[in-house]
Amino acid sequence: DADVTQTPRNRITKTGKRIMLECSQTKGHDRMYWYRQDPGLGLRLIYYSFDVKDINKGEISDGYSVSRQAQAKFSLSLESAIPNQTALYFCATSALTGTGELFFGEGSRLTVL
Amino acid sequence: KQEVTQIPAALSVPEGENLVLNCSFTDSAIYNLQWFRQDPGKGLTSLLLIQSSQREQTSGRLNASLDKSSGRSTLYIAASQPGDSATYLCAASDSGGYQKVTFGTGTKLQVIP
């Protein structure tokens, strides 16, 4: 099993629908992140969390919200999806101390019609 | 603000060739630099991480170097194989408490049999 698991892997939805992407990890890491990837733009940070009670906005948080339900679980919600939120979404983790190495999930491809 | 650039955006080489992928960054005050591989529609797989105090890291046919003074990192792939075909991304982590990570947009490598 993957160390960082994302569900669903693919989702097609309509404008205005609420969507939740979930991430769970077995690496025991405190830090968790949500990124989105768009062609030609690289990965951009949406939200990050250093522990269950610490959640911070990234560079593109508008239109998104997150919940850190436990050390191992970090979910991303789109309250009212719009077409320009169509993208590949990644969850990542890193340890609180050490090298800062990032570990990624397999991604969730979201299409908003 | 850190900017990370990868040139070229795409590269095609014959099998067996040694090759170098380039990554440049604007702010030399980095905590680490990480190289990733991404297959189409997949997540990012960590290849090598170089901490700011290091000059290079090696793993099998891969060697990554770091020159902070010039703002450059290179990923050297020896004896390339068709299985090396993928997009390679570099990411620079800053030295602040959050260790903000800035990604390049990647070099898409095709190794032709």
Interface residues (C-beta under 8 A of the other chain):
Chain A: V4 G40 L41 G42 L43 L45 Y48 N56 L88 F90 A92 S94 T99 G100 E101 L102 F103 F104 G105 E106 G107 R109
Chain B: V4 Y31 N32 Q34 F36 G41 K42 G43 L44 T45 S46 L49 Q51 L89 A91 S93 Y98 Q99 K100 V101 F103 G104 T105 G106
